[in-house]
Amino acid sequence: MGIVNGSFKQTDVLEKDGKGKRLAEKWLHLPVDTKHFKDLKLEIISLFDNLDESLDGWLIKSENYQAINTILPKFSSRIQTIYIDPPFNTGDDFPYADRFRDSSWLTMISNRLAFVQMLLSKDGALFLHLDDNANHLGKLLLADVPFEKVTEIIFNTNATKDEEADLFGYKSFGNDFVLKHQTLFYCAQGEKVFNKLWKPNRRVTELPIGWLDLISKAKHGVAIPKKIDDMNFFVERWKGRTIKRIPVDTKEELLYPIGDLWSDIYSFTQSEMRISENISFATQKPENLIRRVLQASTNRGSLVVDFFLGSGTTTSVAHKLGRKWIGIEMADYCGNTYIDPEGIEKLGALGRMKHVLNGDQNFRAIDKKRRSHLSKDLNWLGGGFFKYYELEQHEDALRCVKYDDADLFSDPSKDAYDQYVFLRDLKMLEALEVDAEKNKVKVNLTKLYDGIDMAETLSNLTGKWIKRITADEVEFADGEKIDLKNLDWRLIKPLIWW
């Protein structure tokens, strides 16, 4: 994935000094994927006294309706902000399908919005990101979700930043007004968390872009800036073909509040190709856009969800901002890498998150100067700890189903159900070893699949957070312990009958 190059040697990870061996600074945040170190997995996991609380995030490969149903017992009323950027119903296909009839699109989004109130905390918020193809439909759907207020935010994508430069481009000659905006519907609960954001007001002719917003507290009508952790505030300005960064002196700057028209964050896929964060995903959103969403609606340690994750921008930004996150995506680009329709290998969401752990070095080279703008703003050095897993889909289970042999042309007086019987999933039943004499049922799920994460499965089923995992048992936050080698079949009954 480009995290290391051909010159990398395993022996380089450790270096010696007068005190002995230690991790070399260059490789301090080199990510370790326990999938490839099964002999070390339990040893690493056992280092954490409160596993789920220590995790920074969960990356789940699954169809999102099924995934939300699965995690709902565990994360109900815990989510601070949901940001979703679903297919815009454009009629075109990208790395994902976007050819829906309006009725199909409405059904898909409506079914998923039905979970929002169950997931959100009492002070949580939803951001629904659409464009002119479906924003009118999205607003209709939101009317059925009982939010106290829905604010319409216009994201000015600056699609033709320099109209003269695009004079001979396709954007100028399209037979319509040039589309230069998208819409974010900000939906707030009654007791919402809202950090008012401010921007430095410099009276200059150059166009300011990409600054980090200031979180301020107003006293007597005056905005008092507050520094956010290790963020450095600055203004970027175009100077010819280069960008000049000008520091912001928060004591002397005049400030003004950020409104519902966001004209200062460029959509780099349309107007500013930022190689530092572009992973060539057609509908990828800029990190600074998600940064503003999360900075306004969450605090450090808050839990963020994106169940149309795409290229992984939301999880990447949340991780660097110190927010916990859940990312859900069903497509192949959820993995380390994927092959696009043109046969080109590209970085997937999992691979991108590994780069974030590694200090967000550009995936083409180990070069700190080519890190994303947000990583440079935060002086992001790397680190973190997240879990990823794939959910078995209903379609996968159906492939395991066996049908009773029957003659479809037998006696017509018999009930059709007797002729063609949809039997129980025998493959799951084969994982149960029944001892009738001792009245016991032993569960051996390894007969189904290799590598089942039984601890996470039980956590999702019971809604309990994991405190500790050992080779023999899982301990939950409430103190309950479950013997993983002698599972009670009643615990996994929902997996057998569904």
C-alpha positions as CSV (number, residue, x, y, z in Angstrom):
1,M,0.0,0.0,0.0
2,G,3.0,2.3,-0.1
3,I,3.5,2.5,3.7
4,V,7.0,1.2,3.2
5,N,9.1,1.0,0.0
6,G,11.5,-1.6,-1.3
7,S,14.4,-0.4,0.9
8,F,12.5,-1.2,4.1
9,K,14.0,-3.9,6.3
10,Q,12.4,-5.5,9.3
11,T,15.6,-4.9,11.3
12,D,15.1,-1.2,10.8
13,V,12.1,-1.1,13.1
14,L,14.3,-1.4,16.2
15,E,17.4,0.8,17.0
16,K,19.9,0.6,19.7
17,D,21.1,3.3,22.1
18,G,22.8,3.3,25.5
19,K,19.7,2.0,27.2
20,G,19.1,-0.9,24.8
21,K,16.7,-1.5,21.9
22,R,13.7,0.7,21.2
23,L,11.4,1.5,18.3
24,A,13.0,3.7,15.7
25,E,11.4,7.1,15.5
26,K,10.7,6.8,11.8
27,W,8.7,3.7,12.3
28,L,7.1,4.6,15.7
29,H,3.6,4.4,14.2
30,L,4.1,1.6,11.7
31,P,0.7,-0.1,11.8
32,V,0.5,-3.7,12.9
33,D,-2.5,-5.7,11.5
34,T,-3.2,-8.6,13.9
35,K,-4.8,-10.5,11.0
36,H,-1.3,-11.3,9.8
37,F,0.1,-12.0,13.3
38,K,-2.4,-14.5,14.8
39,D,0.2,-15.8,17.2
40,L,0.5,-12.3,18.7
41,K,-3.1,-11.2,18.5
42,L,-4.3,-12.2,22.0
43,E,-1.1,-11.0,23.5
44,I,-1.6,-7.6,22.0
45,I,-5.3,-7.4,22.9
46,S,-4.7,-8.5,26.4
47,L,-2.6,-5.4,27.0
48,F,-5.8,-3.4,27.2
49,D,-7.8,-3.4,30.5
50,N,-10.9,-2.0,28.8
51,L,-10.8,-3.0,25.2
52,D,-13.8,-1.3,23.6
53,E,-13.2,1.9,25.6
54,S,-9.6,1.9,24.3
55,L,-10.6,1.5,20.7
56,D,-10.6,4.5,18.4
57,G,-13.0,3.1,15.9
58,W,-14.7,0.2,14.2
59,L,-14.6,-0.4,10.4
60,I,-17.3,-2.8,9.3
61,K,-17.6,-4.2,5.8
62,S,-21.3,-4.9,5.3
63,E,-24.5,-3.7,3.7
64,N,-25.4,-0.8,5.9
65,Y,-29.0,-1.8,6.8
66,Q,-27.8,-5.1,8.1
67,A,-24.8,-3.6,9.9
68,I,-26.9,-0.9,11.7
69,N,-29.3,-3.6,12.8
70,T,-26.4,-5.7,14.1
71,I,-24.7,-2.9,16.1
72,L,-27.8,-1.2,17.4
73,P,-28.0,-3.0,20.7
74,K,-24.4,-2.0,21.4
75,F,-24.4,1.6,20.2
76,S,-28.0,2.7,20.8
77,S,-28.2,6.3,22.0
78,R,-24.4,6.6,22.0
79,I,-23.7,8.4,18.8
80,Q,-23.0,12.1,18.8
81,T,-23.0,12.8,15.1
82,I,-24.0,10.8,12.0
83,Y,-22.7,12.1,8.7
84,I,-23.8,10.4,5.6
85,D,-23.0,11.1,2.0
86,P,-25.2,8.6,0.2
87,P,-25.5,8.1,-3.6
88,F,-27.0,11.4,-5.0
89,N,-29.4,9.6,-7.4
90,T,-27.6,11.1,-10.4
91,G,-28.4,8.3,-12.8
92,D,-24.7,7.6,-13.4
93,D,-22.4,5.0,-11.9
94,F,-19.3,5.8,-10.0
95,P,-17.2,3.2,-8.0
96,Y,-20.7,2.4,-6.7
97,A,-24.1,2.1,-8.3
98,D,-26.1,5.3,-8.6
99,R,-28.9,4.4,-11.0
100,F,-32.0,4.3,-8.9
101,R,-35.6,5.0,-9.7
102,D,-36.8,7.7,-7.3
103,S,-39.0,5.2,-5.4
104,S,-36.0,2.9,-4.9
105,W,-33.8,5.7,-3.7
106,L,-36.5,7.1,-1.4
107,T,-37.0,3.6,0.1
108,M,-33.3,3.0,0.6
109,I,-32.7,6.3,2.4
110,S,-35.9,6.2,4.4
111,N,-35.2,2.8,5.8
112,R,-31.8,3.9,7.0
113,L,-33.0,7.2,8.4
114,A,-35.4,5.2,10.5
115,F,-32.4,4.1,12.7
116,V,-31.1,7.6,13.3
117,Q,-33.1,8.5,16.4
118,M,-32.3,5.1,17.9
119,L,-28.5,5.6,17.3
120,L,-28.2,9.3,18.3
121,S,-27.7,10.5,21.9
122,K,-30.2,13.1,23.2
123,D,-27.9,15.9,22.1
124,G,-26.8,14.3,18.8
125,A,-27.0,15.5,15.2
126,L,-27.4,14.2,11.7
127,F,-25.7,15.7,8.6
128,L,-27.2,14.4,5.3
129,H,-25.1,15.4,2.3
130,L,-26.8,15.6,-1.1
131,D,-26.9,17.7,-4.3
132,D,-29.5,19.0,-6.6
133,N,-30.5,15.5,-7.9
134,A,-32.0,14.5,-4.6
135,N,-31.9,17.3,-2.0
136,H,-35.6,18.0,-2.5
137,L,-36.3,14.3,-1.8
138,G,-34.0,14.2,1.2
139,K,-35.8,17.2,2.7
140,L,-39.1,15.4,2.3
141,L,-37.8,12.3,4.1
142,L,-36.3,14.4,7.0
143,A,-39.8,15.8,7.6
144,D,-40.7,12.3,9.0
145,V,-37.8,12.3,11.4
146,P,-38.6,14.2,14.6
147,F,-35.7,16.7,14.8
148,E,-36.2,20.0,16.5
149,K,-34.6,21.9,13.6
150,V,-33.2,21.3,10.2
151,T,-30.7,23.8,8.8
152,E,-29.8,23.9,5.2
153,I,-26.1,24.4,4.6
154,I,-24.9,25.3,1.1
155,F,-21.4,23.9,0.3
156,N,-20.1,26.1,-2.5
157,T,-17.8,23.6,-4.3
158,N,-16.1,26.4,-6.4
159,A,-16.6,24.1,-9.4
160,T,-15.0,26.8,-11.6
161,K,-12.6,28.5,-9.3
162,D,-11.2,30.5,-12.2
163,E,-13.8,30.9,-14.9
164,E,-11.3,32.2,-17.4
165,A,-9.1,29.2,-16.9
166,D,-12.1,27.0,-17.6
167,L,-13.2,29.0,-20.6
168,F,-12.7,26.1,-23.0
169,G,-13.6,23.3,-20.5
170,Y,-16.7,21.2,-20.4
171,K,-18.0,23.0,-17.3
172,S,-18.4,26.3,-19.2
173,F,-20.0,24.9,-22.3
174,G,-22.6,22.7,-20.7
175,N,-26.1,23.7,-21.7
176,D,-27.1,24.8,-18.2
177,F,-26.0,27.0,-15.3
178,V,-22.7,25.6,-13.9
179,L,-23.5,23.6,-10.8
180,K,-21.3,25.0,-8.0
181,H,-22.9,23.8,-4.8
182,Q,-24.1,20.8,-2.8
183,T,-26.4,20.7,0.2
184,L,-25.9,19.5,3.8
185,F,-28.9,19.2,5.9
186,Y,-27.9,19.7,9.6
187,C,-30.6,18.1,11.8
188,A,-30.3,18.8,15.5
189,Q,-31.8,17.3,18.6
190,G,-33.3,19.6,21.3
191,E,-30.3,19.5,23.6
192,K,-27.7,19.6,20.7
193,V,-24.0,20.0,21.1
194,F,-23.0,23.0,19.1
195,N,-19.6,24.6,19.0
196,K,-19.9,28.0,17.4
197,L,-17.2,28.5,14.8
198,W,-15.5,31.7,13.8
199,K,-13.1,32.7,11.1
200,P,-10.5,35.4,10.9
201,N,-11.6,38.4,8.9
202,R,-8.7,39.7,6.8
203,R,-9.6,42.6,4.5
204,V,-7.6,41.6,1.5
205,T,-8.3,41.0,-2.1
206,E,-6.8,37.5,-2.2
207,L,-9.2,34.6,-1.6
208,P,-8.7,33.0,1.8
209,I,-9.2,29.2,1.8
210,G,-8.8,26.2,4.0
211,W,-8.3,27.8,7.4
212,L,-9.0,26.0,10.6
213,D,-12.1,27.4,12.3
214,L,-11.8,28.9,15.7
215,I,-14.0,27.7,18.5
216,S,-14.9,30.7,20.6
217,K,-16.9,31.7,23.5
218,A,-18.8,35.0,23.2
219,K,-18.5,37.4,26.2
220,H,-20.4,40.7,26.1
221,G,-20.8,40.3,22.4
222,V,-17.1,39.8,21.8
223,A,-15.8,36.5,20.4
224,I,-13.0,35.2,22.5
225,P,-10.9,32.6,20.5
226,K,-10.0,29.3,22.2
227,K,-7.2,27.2,20.9
228,I,-8.2,23.6,20.0
229,D,-5.6,21.2,21.4
230,D,-2.6,21.3,19.2
231,M,-4.2,23.0,16.2
232,N,-2.4,26.0,14.6
233,F,-4.6,28.7,13.1
234,F,-3.7,30.2,9.8
235,V,-5.0,31.6,6.5
236,E,-4.1,30.2,3.1
237,R,-3.9,32.5,0.1
238,W,-3.2,31.9,-3.5
239,K,0.0,33.7,-4.7
240,G,0.3,33.0,-8.4
241,R,0.5,29.2,-8.6
242,T,1.4,28.6,-5.0
243,I,-0.3,28.8,-1.7
244,K,1.0,31.1,1.0
245,R,0.2,30.3,4.6
246,I,-0.3,33.3,6.9
247,P,-0.4,32.7,10.7
248,V,-3.4,34.0,12.6
249,D,-2.8,36.1,15.7
250,T,-6.0,35.3,17.5
251,K,-5.5,38.3,19.9
252,E,-5.5,40.8,17.1
253,E,-7.7,39.3,14.5
254,L,-11.2,40.5,13.8
255,L,-13.5,37.4,13.8
256,Y,-16.9,36.7,12.2
257,P,-19.1,33.6,12.7
258,I,-19.4,30.9,10.2
259,G,-22.8,30.8,8.6
260,D,-24.8,28.4,6.4
261,L,-23.0,29.3,3.2
262,W,-19.6,27.5,3.1
263,S,-17.6,29.1,0.3
264,D,-14.1,28.7,1.7
265,I,-13.7,24.9,1.4
266,Y,-13.0,23.8,-2.1
267,S,-14.1,20.5,-3.5
268,F,-10.7,19.4,-4.7
269,T,-12.1,16.9,-7.1
270,Q,-13.7,19.8,-9.0
271,S,-11.4,22.8,-8.6
272,E,-8.3,22.0,-6.6
273,M,-6.5,18.7,-7.1
274,R,-4.8,18.2,-3.7
275,I,-2.5,15.3,-4.3
276,S,-1.8,15.1,-0.6
277,E,-5.3,13.7,0.2
278,N,-6.6,12.6,-3.1
279,I,-6.9,8.8,-3.4
280,S,-8.7,9.0,-6.8
281,F,-12.1,8.2,-5.6
282,A,-14.6,10.0,-7.9
283,T,-16.9,11.5,-5.3
284,Q,-14.3,11.9,-2.5
285,K,-15.0,14.9,-0.1
286,P,-12.3,17.2,1.2
287,E,-11.2,16.5,4.8
288,N,-11.7,20.2,5.8
289,L,-15.4,19.8,5.0
290,I,-15.8,16.9,7.4
291,R,-13.5,18.6,9.9
292,R,-16.0,21.5,10.0
293,V,-18.9,19.2,10.5
294,L,-17.3,17.3,13.3
295,Q,-15.7,20.4,14.9
296,A,-19.1,22.1,15.2
297,S,-21.2,19.1,16.4
298,T,-18.9,17.0,18.5
299,N,-16.2,17.2,21.2
300,R,-13.1,15.2,21.7
301,G,-14.0,11.6,22.5
302,S,-17.4,11.8,20.9
303,L,-18.6,8.9,18.7
304,V,-19.2,9.6,15.0
305,V,-20.9,7.3,12.5
306,D,-20.8,7.2,8.7
307,F,-22.7,4.3,7.1
308,F,-22.1,5.4,3.5
309,L,-18.3,5.5,4.2
310,G,-17.0,5.4,0.6
311,S,-13.3,6.3,0.6
312,G,-13.1,6.7,4.3
313,T,-12.8,10.5,4.7
314,T,-15.1,10.7,7.7
315,T,-13.2,8.0,9.7
316,S,-9.9,9.6,8.7
317,V,-10.9,13.1,9.9
318,A,-12.6,11.8,13.1
319,H,-9.5,9.8,14.0
320,K,-7.2,12.8,13.6
321,L,-9.5,15.0,15.6
322,G,-9.6,12.7,18.5
323,R,-13.2,11.5,17.9
324,K,-14.2,7.8,18.1
325,W,-15.8,6.5,14.9
326,I,-17.7,3.8,13.2
327,G,-17.4,3.4,9.4
328,I,-19.7,1.1,7.4
329,E,-19.2,0.2,3.7
330,M,-20.2,-2.8,1.7
331,A,-18.1,-2.4,-1.5
332,D,-14.7,-3.7,-2.2
333,Y,-13.2,-0.3,-1.6
334,C,-13.7,-0.9,2.1
335,G,-10.5,-3.0,2.1
336,N,-6.8,-2.4,1.9
337,T,-6.9,-1.8,-1.9
338,Y,-9.4,-2.5,-4.7
339,I,-9.4,-2.7,-8.4
340,D,-11.5,0.1,-10.1
341,P,-13.6,-0.5,-13.2
342,E,-10.6,0.5,-15.3
343,G,-8.4,-2.2,-13.8
344,I,-6.3,0.2,-11.7
345,E,-5.4,-0.7,-8.1
346,K,-6.4,2.0,-5.6
347,L,-6.2,2.6,-1.9
348,G,-9.3,1.4,0.0
349,A,-10.8,2.7,3.3
350,L,-8.9,0.2,5.4
351,G,-5.7,1.0,3.7
352,R,-6.3,4.7,4.1
353,M,-6.9,4.2,7.9
354,K,-3.6,2.4,8.2
355,H,-1.9,5.4,6.6
356,V,-3.7,7.6,9.2
357,L,-2.2,5.5,12.0
358,N,1.2,5.8,10.3
359,G,1.1,9.6,10.5
360,D,-0.9,10.1,7.2
361,Q,2.1,9.9,5.0
362,N,1.2,10.1,1.4
363,F,0.5,6.7,0.0
364,R,2.9,7.3,-2.9
365,A,5.9,8.2,-0.9
366,I,7.2,8.5,2.7
367,D,7.2,12.3,2.6
368,K,5.9,14.5,5.4
369,K,5.6,17.5,3.1
370,R,2.9,15.6,1.1
371,R,0.6,14.9,4.0
372,S,-3.0,16.1,3.8
373,H,-3.7,19.7,4.8
374,L,-5.5,18.7,7.9
375,S,-2.6,16.5,9.1
376,K,-0.2,19.4,8.7
377,D,-2.6,21.7,10.5
378,L,-2.9,19.4,13.4
379,N,0.7,18.3,13.3
380,W,-0.7,14.8,13.1
381,L,2.1,12.3,13.8
382,G,0.0,9.1,13.8
383,G,-1.0,6.4,16.3
384,G,-4.3,4.8,17.2
385,F,-6.1,1.5,17.5
386,F,-9.1,0.3,15.6
387,K,-11.0,-2.9,14.9
388,Y,-12.2,-4.0,11.5
389,Y,-14.4,-7.0,10.6
390,E,-16.8,-8.2,7.9
391,L,-20.4,-9.3,8.6
392,E,-21.8,-12.3,7.0
393,Q,-24.6,-11.1,4.7
394,H,-28.0,-12.6,4.4
395,E,-27.1,-13.6,0.9
396,D,-24.1,-15.5,2.2
397,A,-26.3,-17.4,4.6
398,L,-28.9,-18.2,1.9
399,R,-26.1,-19.8,-0.2
400,C,-25.7,-22.3,2.7
401,V,-29.4,-23.3,2.7
402,K,-30.4,-26.8,1.6
403,Y,-33.7,-27.5,-0.1
404,D,-35.8,-30.7,0.4
405,D,-36.0,-32.9,-2.7
406,A,-39.5,-32.9,-4.0
407,D,-41.5,-33.5,-7.2
408,L,-43.1,-30.2,-8.1
409,F,-45.6,-32.1,-10.3
410,S,-46.8,-34.4,-7.5
411,D,-50.4,-34.6,-6.2
412,P,-51.9,-31.1,-6.7
413,S,-54.2,-31.6,-3.8
414,K,-51.2,-31.4,-1.4
415,D,-50.1,-28.1,0.0
416,A,-47.3,-26.5,-2.1
417,Y,-45.3,-26.0,1.1
418,D,-45.2,-29.8,1.5
419,Q,-43.7,-30.2,-1.9
420,Y,-41.0,-27.5,-1.8
421,V,-39.7,-27.0,1.6
422,F,-37.3,-24.2,2.6
423,L,-35.4,-26.1,5.3
424,R,-33.4,-24.7,8.2
425,D,-29.8,-23.9,7.5
426,L,-28.3,-27.3,8.0
427,K,-24.8,-25.9,7.9
428,M,-25.5,-23.9,11.1
429,L,-27.1,-26.9,12.7
430,E,-24.1,-29.0,11.9
431,A,-22.1,-26.7,14.2
432,L,-24.2,-27.9,17.2
433,E,-23.2,-31.2,18.9
434,V,-26.1,-32.5,20.8
435,D,-25.5,-34.8,23.8
436,A,-29.0,-36.1,24.6
437,E,-27.9,-38.3,27.5
438,K,-26.4,-35.3,29.4
439,N,-29.0,-32.9,28.0
440,K,-26.2,-30.6,26.7
441,V,-25.6,-28.8,23.4
442,K,-22.1,-27.9,22.5
443,V,-21.4,-25.2,19.9
444,N,-18.5,-25.4,17.6
445,L,-18.7,-22.5,15.1
446,T,-15.3,-23.3,13.6
447,K,-17.3,-25.8,11.5
448,L,-18.9,-22.8,9.8
449,Y,-16.1,-20.4,9.1
450,D,-12.4,-19.8,10.0
451,G,-11.8,-16.8,12.1
452,I,-15.2,-16.0,13.6
453,D,-14.9,-13.1,16.1
454,M,-17.1,-14.6,18.7
455,A,-16.4,-11.9,21.3
456,E,-17.6,-9.1,18.9
457,T,-20.5,-11.3,17.8
458,L,-21.7,-11.7,21.4
459,S,-21.0,-8.1,22.1
460,N,-23.3,-7.0,19.3
461,L,-26.0,-9.6,20.2
462,T,-26.1,-8.6,23.9
463,G,-25.3,-4.9,23.5
464,K,-22.5,-5.2,26.0
465,W,-19.2,-3.5,25.6
466,I,-16.1,-5.7,25.7
467,K,-13.7,-5.2,28.6
468,R,-11.2,-8.0,28.1
469,I,-10.6,-10.9,25.8
470,T,-8.4,-14.0,26.5
471,A,-8.0,-17.2,24.7
472,D,-10.7,-18.8,26.8
473,E,-13.3,-16.1,27.6
474,V,-14.6,-12.7,27.0
475,E,-15.4,-10.3,29.8
476,F,-17.9,-7.5,29.4
477,A,-18.0,-4.1,31.0
478,D,-20.7,-5.2,33.4
479,G,-18.5,-8.0,34.8
480,E,-20.2,-10.9,33.0
481,K,-17.8,-13.5,31.6
482,I,-18.5,-16.0,28.8
483,D,-16.6,-19.2,28.2
484,L,-15.7,-19.0,24.5
485,K,-14.7,-22.7,24.3
486,N,-18.0,-23.9,25.9
487,L,-20.6,-21.6,24.4
488,D,-24.2,-21.8,25.7
489,W,-26.3,-22.5,22.6
490,R,-29.0,-20.2,23.9
491,L,-26.6,-17.2,23.6
492,I,-26.3,-17.7,19.9
493,K,-29.8,-18.7,19.2
494,P,-30.5,-15.5,17.3
495,L,-27.8,-16.6,14.8
496,I,-29.5,-19.9,14.2
497,W,-33.1,-18.6,13.8
498,W,-33.3,-15.4,11.8
